[in-house]
Amino acid sequence: MHLEAFMFLRMREFWREESGQDIVEYSLLITFIAIATMWVIAGSRPAVNGIWTGANTTITNASTVASS
């Protein structure tokens, strides 16, 4: 068998094989979920900051009134 024919058959077999495809798909899925999670967390930062600021203000006012 000629080297070219052998290489062609091996390449054709390689393209038809799907054993490594699952790993690639799961890696892409995990990457997408990680990016989406970071985007959601970064987008919710102002809302969380507002909640903590409001809670801090309420506790400070209550402490001031209680100590008077």
Beta strands, then each sheet from edge to edge (+ up, - down):
end
